[in-house]
Amino acid sequence: MTTRTSDEASDSKRLELKIFLFLTVLLAPILSVLLVSGLGFAIWFSQILTGPPGAG
């Protein structure tokens, strides 16, 4: 059975912090913008094909 040294624990914490910052600062906002813009594009394109709501 091996025990983790304080350097390994420190490296692990540092990596965990980097991953957390990447997810919260970069990935989540980018995915949110892509999701909202994709939905807006889908609605816009469907209105091109079928007309605006209530028309007809």
N, CA, C and O atoms as CSV, one atom per row, in Angstrom:
chain,resi,resn,atom,element,x,y,z
A,1,MET,N,N,0.846,-1.171,0.000
A,1,MET,CA,C,0.000,0.000,0.000
A,1,MET,C,C,0.897,1.241,0.000
A,1,MET,O,O,1.829,1.358,0.796
A,2,THR,N,N,0.589,2.154,-0.908
A,2,THR,CA,C,1.407,3.365,-0.999
A,2,THR,C,C,0.622,4.554,-0.476
A,2,THR,O,O,-0.603,4.615,-0.576
A,3,THR,N,N,1.351,5.472,0.070
A,3,THR,CA,C,0.717,6.704,0.537
A,3,THR,C,C,1.153,7.837,-0.368
A,3,THR,O,O,2.257,7.825,-0.911
A,4,ARG,N,N,0.287,8.802,-0.523
A,4,ARG,CA,C,0.593,9.940,-1.377
A,4,ARG,C,C,1.431,10.941,-0.611
A,4,ARG,O,O,1.163,11.265,0.546
A,5,THR,N,N,2.442,11.412,-1.288
A,5,THR,CA,C,3.261,12.444,-0.654
A,5,THR,C,C,2.551,13.781,-0.774
A,5,THR,O,O,1.568,13.910,-1.503
A,6,SER,N,N,3.048,14.762,-0.061
A,6,SER,CA,C,2.400,16.070,-0.111
A,6,SER,C,C,2.569,16.704,-1.489
A,6,SER,O,O,1.723,17.492,-1.913
A,7,ASP,N,N,3.661,16.366,-2.198
A,7,ASP,CA,C,3.832,16.896,-3.561
A,7,ASP,C,C,2.771,16.344,-4.503
A,7,ASP,O,O,2.217,17.078,-5.322
A,8,GLU,N,N,2.490,15.055,-4.385
A,8,GLU,CA,C,1.456,14.448,-5.232
A,8,GLU,C,C,0.087,15.032,-4.914
A,8,GLU,O,O,-0.705,15.300,-5.817
A,9,ALA,N,N,-0.184,15.225,-3.647
A,9,ALA,CA,C,-1.470,15.809,-3.245
A,9,ALA,C,C,-1.574,17.244,-3.748
A,9,ALA,O,O,-2.636,17.672,-4.200
A,10,SER,N,N,-0.476,17.983,-3.670
A,10,SER,CA,C,-0.464,19.364,-4.139
A,10,SER,C,C,-0.668,19.424,-5.652
A,10,SER,O,O,-1.411,20.268,-6.153
A,11,ASP,N,N,0.003,18.515,-6.377
A,11,ASP,CA,C,-0.173,18.474,-7.832
A,11,ASP,C,C,-1.603,18.106,-8.199
A,11,ASP,O,O,-2.174,18.657,-9.140
A,12,SER,N,N,-2.172,17.179,-7.456
A,12,SER,CA,C,-3.543,16.761,-7.709
A,12,SER,C,C,-4.518,17.920,-7.468
A,12,SER,O,O,-5.437,18.135,-8.259
A,13,LYS,N,N,-4.318,18.658,-6.384
A,13,LYS,CA,C,-5.184,19.810,-6.087
A,13,LYS,C,C,-5.033,20.883,-7.167
A,13,LYS,O,O,-6.018,21.491,-7.585
A,14,ARG,N,N,-3.812,21.108,-7.611
A,14,ARG,CA,C,-3.564,22.116,-8.643
A,14,ARG,C,C,-4.254,21.727,-9.957
A,14,ARG,O,O,-4.863,22.568,-10.618
A,15,LEU,N,N,-4.152,20.451,-10.326
A,15,LEU,CA,C,-4.808,19.974,-11.536
A,15,LEU,C,C,-6.326,20.093,-11.407
A,15,LEU,O,O,-7.003,20.498,-12.351
A,16,GLU,N,N,-6.850,19.744,-10.250
A,16,GLU,CA,C,-8.291,19.846,-10.015
A,16,GLU,C,C,-8.761,21.299,-10.139
A,16,GLU,O,O,-9.820,21.561,-10.709
A,17,LEU,N,N,-7.981,22.235,-9.611
A,17,LEU,CA,C,-8.336,23.653,-9.717
A,17,LEU,C,C,-8.303,24.111,-11.172
A,17,LEU,O,O,-9.189,24.847,-11.605
A,18,LYS,N,N,-7.299,23.688,-11.929
A,18,LYS,CA,C,-7.219,24.069,-13.343
A,18,LYS,C,C,-8.409,23.535,-14.133
A,18,LYS,O,O,-8.976,24.241,-14.966
A,19,ILE,N,N,-8.781,22.291,-13.870
A,19,ILE,CA,C,-9.930,21.704,-14.570
A,19,ILE,C,C,-11.213,22.438,-14.191
A,19,ILE,O,O,-12.045,22.723,-15.052
A,20,PHE,N,N,-11.375,22.743,-12.907
A,20,PHE,CA,C,-12.569,23.469,-12.458
A,20,PHE,C,C,-12.650,24.842,-13.124
A,20,PHE,O,O,-13.716,25.236,-13.598
A,21,LEU,N,N,-11.534,25.574,-13.164
A,21,LEU,CA,C,-11.534,26.891,-13.791
A,21,LEU,C,C,-11.818,26.798,-15.284
A,21,LEU,O,O,-12.543,27.626,-15.835
A,22,PHE,N,N,-11.250,25.797,-15.934
A,22,PHE,CA,C,-11.521,25.605,-17.365
A,22,PHE,C,C,-13.007,25.372,-17.606
A,22,PHE,O,O,-13.593,25.958,-18.515
A,23,LEU,N,N,-13.611,24.517,-16.791
A,23,LEU,CA,C,-15.028,24.208,-16.972
A,23,LEU,C,C,-15.913,25.414,-16.693
A,23,LEU,O,O,-16.852,25.675,-17.444
A,24,THR,N,N,-15.630,26.146,-15.634
A,24,THR,CA,C,-16.523,27.239,-15.241
A,24,THR,C,C,-16.273,28.519,-16.012
A,24,THR,O,O,-17.218,29.256,-16.295
A,25,VAL,N,N,-15.019,28.806,-16.362
A,25,VAL,CA,C,-14.711,30.077,-17.018
A,25,VAL,C,C,-14.831,29.965,-18.537
A,25,VAL,O,O,-15.247,30.924,-19.186
A,26,LEU,N,N,-14.482,28.835,-19.108
A,26,LEU,CA,C,-14.487,28.711,-20.562
A,26,LEU,C,C,-15.618,27.835,-21.101
A,26,LEU,O,O,-16.417,28.277,-21.926
A,27,LEU,N,N,-15.676,26.611,-20.635
A,27,LEU,CA,C,-16.558,25.647,-21.274
A,27,LEU,C,C,-18.044,25.940,-21.043
A,27,LEU,O,O,-18.827,25.896,-21.991
A,28,ALA,N,N,-18.443,26.234,-19.816
A,28,ALA,CA,C,-19.863,26.478,-19.535
A,28,ALA,C,C,-20.416,27.682,-20.305
A,28,ALA,O,O,-21.489,27.567,-20.897
A,29,PRO,N,N,-19.724,28.839,-20.322
A,29,PRO,CA,C,-20.264,29.959,-21.099
A,29,PRO,C,C,-20.315,29.685,-22.604
A,29,PRO,O,O,-21.265,30.080,-23.280
A,30,ILE,N,N,-19.298,29.012,-23.120
A,30,ILE,CA,C,-19.285,28.705,-24.548
A,30,ILE,C,C,-20.435,27.777,-24.908
A,30,ILE,O,O,-21.127,27.997,-25.902
A,31,LEU,N,N,-20.639,26.741,-24.102
A,31,LEU,CA,C,-21.745,25.823,-24.373
A,31,LEU,C,C,-23.096,26.512,-24.229
A,31,LEU,O,O,-24.016,26.217,-24.992
A,32,SER,N,N,-23.234,27.413,-23.281
A,32,SER,CA,C,-24.488,28.151,-23.109
A,32,SER,C,C,-24.790,29.004,-24.326
A,32,SER,O,O,-25.914,29.002,-24.827
A,33,VAL,N,N,-23.794,29.731,-24.804
A,33,VAL,CA,C,-23.983,30.577,-25.988
A,33,VAL,C,C,-24.325,29.724,-27.207
A,33,VAL,O,O,-25.212,30.079,-27.983
A,34,LEU,N,N,-23.631,28.607,-27.379
A,34,LEU,CA,C,-23.923,27.732,-28.516
A,34,LEU,C,C,-25.328,27.152,-28.440
A,34,LEU,O,O,-26.017,27.060,-29.457
A,35,LEU,N,N,-25.754,26.763,-27.256
A,35,LEU,CA,C,-27.093,26.202,-27.099
A,35,LEU,C,C,-28.169,27.237,-27.403
A,35,LEU,O,O,-29.115,26.945,-28.135
A,36,VAL,N,N,-28.039,28.442,-26.853
A,36,VAL,CA,C,-29.041,29.491,-27.066
A,36,VAL,C,C,-29.048,29.934,-28.534
A,36,VAL,O,O,-30.115,30.119,-29.120
A,37,SER,N,N,-27.868,30.104,-29.126
A,37,SER,CA,C,-27.832,30.531,-30.520
A,37,SER,C,C,-28.329,29.426,-31.442
A,37,SER,O,O,-28.957,29.717,-32.461
A,38,GLY,N,N,-28.064,28.172,-31.112
A,38,GLY,CA,C,-28.582,27.064,-31.921
A,38,GLY,C,C,-30.094,27.002,-31.875
A,38,GLY,O,O,-30.739,26.763,-32.896
A,39,LEU,N,N,-30.667,27.214,-30.700
A,39,LEU,CA,C,-32.122,27.223,-30.591
A,39,LEU,C,C,-32.716,28.407,-31.359
A,39,LEU,O,O,-33.726,28.262,-32.047
A,40,GLY,N,N,-32.089,29.568,-31.238
A,40,GLY,CA,C,-32.559,30.738,-31.988
A,40,GLY,C,C,-32.491,30.510,-33.483
A,40,GLY,O,O,-33.410,30.889,-34.210
A,41,PHE,N,N,-31.411,29.893,-33.955
A,41,PHE,CA,C,-31.287,29.597,-35.380
A,41,PHE,C,C,-32.358,28.614,-35.821
A,41,PHE,O,O,-32.945,28.780,-36.890
A,42,ALA,N,N,-32.625,27.586,-35.009
A,42,ALA,CA,C,-33.639,26.601,-35.373
A,42,ALA,C,C,-35.021,27.243,-35.469
A,42,ALA,O,O,-35.786,26.938,-36.385
A,43,ILE,N,N,-35.343,28.131,-34.528
A,43,ILE,CA,C,-36.634,28.821,-34.571
A,43,ILE,C,C,-36.704,29.743,-35.786
A,43,ILE,O,O,-37.720,29.775,-36.480
A,44,TRP,N,N,-35.641,30.486,-36.046
A,44,TRP,CA,C,-35.601,31.391,-37.199
A,44,TRP,C,C,-35.780,30.615,-38.502
A,44,TRP,O,O,-36.552,31.014,-39.373
A,45,PHE,N,N,-35.059,29.504,-38.622
A,45,PHE,CA,C,-35.127,28.730,-39.859
A,45,PHE,C,C,-36.497,28.083,-40.025
A,45,PHE,O,O,-37.010,28.009,-41.142
A,46,SER,N,N,-37.096,27.615,-38.937
A,46,SER,CA,C,-38.433,27.024,-39.039
A,46,SER,C,C,-39.455,28.076,-39.439
A,46,SER,O,O,-40.428,27.761,-40.124
A,47,GLN,N,N,-39.249,29.331,-39.019
A,47,GLN,CA,C,-40.187,30.383,-39.429
A,47,GLN,C,C,-39.983,30.771,-40.883
A,47,GLN,O,O,-40.922,31.234,-41.530
A,48,ILE,N,N,-38.793,30.595,-41.406
A,48,ILE,CA,C,-38.584,30.811,-42.844
A,48,ILE,C,C,-39.392,29.779,-43.640
A,48,ILE,O,O,-40.004,30.108,-44.656
A,49,LEU,N,N,-39.386,28.522,-43.163
A,49,LEU,CA,C,-40.063,27.468,-43.887
A,49,LEU,C,C,-41.576,27.502,-43.695
A,49,LEU,O,O,-42.317,27.248,-44.645
A,50,THR,N,N,-42.044,27.807,-42.500
A,50,THR,CA,C,-43.485,27.680,-42.211
A,50,THR,C,C,-44.187,29.020,-42.036
A,50,THR,O,O,-45.415,29.054,-41.953
A,51,GLY,N,N,-43.454,30.116,-41.976
A,51,GLY,CA,C,-44.067,31.411,-41.747
A,51,GLY,C,C,-44.122,31.704,-40.263
A,51,GLY,O,O,-43.933,30.812,-39.437
A,52,PRO,N,N,-44.385,32.967,-39.926
A,52,PRO,CA,C,-44.425,33.336,-38.506
A,52,PRO,C,C,-45.640,32.711,-37.816
A,52,PRO,O,O,-46.592,32.299,-38.480
A,53,PRO,N,N,-45.604,32.642,-36.497
A,53,PRO,CA,C,-46.758,32.089,-35.775
A,53,PRO,C,C,-48.003,32.935,-36.013
A,53,PRO,O,O,-47.947,34.165,-36.011
A,54,GLY,N,N,-49.120,32.256,-36.218
A,54,GLY,CA,C,-50.400,32.935,-36.414
A,54,GLY,C,C,-50.651,33.362,-37.853
A,54,GLY,O,O,-51.728,33.876,-38.156
A,55,ALA,N,N,-49.698,33.167,-38.739
A,55,ALA,CA,C,-49.914,33.539,-40.138
A,55,ALA,C,C,-50.628,32.389,-40.845
A,55,ALA,O,O,-50.172,31.246,-40.805
A,56,GLY,N,N,-51.714,32.690,-41.472
A,56,GLY,CA,C,-52.368,31.685,-42.286
A,56,GLY,C,C,-53.507,31.072,-41.591
A,56,GLY,O,O,-54.171,30.197,-42.147
